[in-house]
Amino acid sequence: MKKATQTKNKVRAKLSSLIVDTEYQVRKKVNGQVVNKYAEAMRVGNNFPPMVIEEGTNKIVCGFTRFEAYTKAFDPNYEASVEFRSFKDESERILFATKENTHHGQPLETWDIKNIAVRLRSLGISDETIAFEVGMSTVKLVKLAGQTVTVPMRILSGKKKAFKEVRFDSKKGNLKLVEKPVKRGLAHLHGTQVTAEVHHNIEDHYSGQPVTYHVNQVIMRIDDGTVDKGNGKTMDRIKVLYEKLGKFLNG
């Protein structure tokens, strides 16, 4: 493990010595637009708060967006401002990262809060504590994070990530059912088990609106004649939808 270099009032460490572990990330993903904005500001000399790094592992706890911006603006040997901290357990680390992301920088998305709540609940943290850290009432938090599914995942020893979806590694490790949130439009899945592939689609592709919303949108566009029949891609997808609806209704 590379050691940080010490200056008078702050610690600086090479970007190449820091580790990105997505299990430490309380956000679903880093916002590319914010990364570009930060990177430009860094290039012209603007200072940013130190990234928080876990003592002993060099894993980033807070500052994933800043790290991406630094790597975009500078080479791997660039020494960025960091602060090393120790955490007694996973829940303390997640609570710290949640508080930092709630009160500074880009606000947490609704999906981020759902994931945080489910993770912290599984570690025995009360809804009251979670609600306080994300800055909302307990009633709102319970309503927001109340719908969950279980997803089969593999526990992998000696790997960067504590869990790895079955679809990416079906042979190694021991199976564990991990509780995950679902979006409002999929509340009927609450309490069921879905594959990691399905949950990946829930996270990345489903809007959270009920299916009736999307169906009504299509019906309305067809009824009012605003579908562009000259658009080959649109017409191809409508044909696929027609075929799938036939199988779905007759299945």
Secondary structure, 3 states (H helix, E strand, C coil): CCCCEECCCCEEEEHHHCECCHHHCCCCCCCHHHHHHHHHHHHCCCCCCCEEEECCCCEEEECHHHHHHHHHHCCCCCEEEEEEECCCCHHHHHHHHHHHHHHCCCCCCHHHHHHHHHHHHHCCCCHHHHHHHHCCCHHHHHHHCCCEEEEEEEECCCCCCCEEEHHHCCCCCEEEEEEEECCHHHHHHCCCECCHHHHHHHHHCCCCCCHHHHHHHHHHHHHCCCCCCCCHHHHHHHHHHHHHHHHHHHC
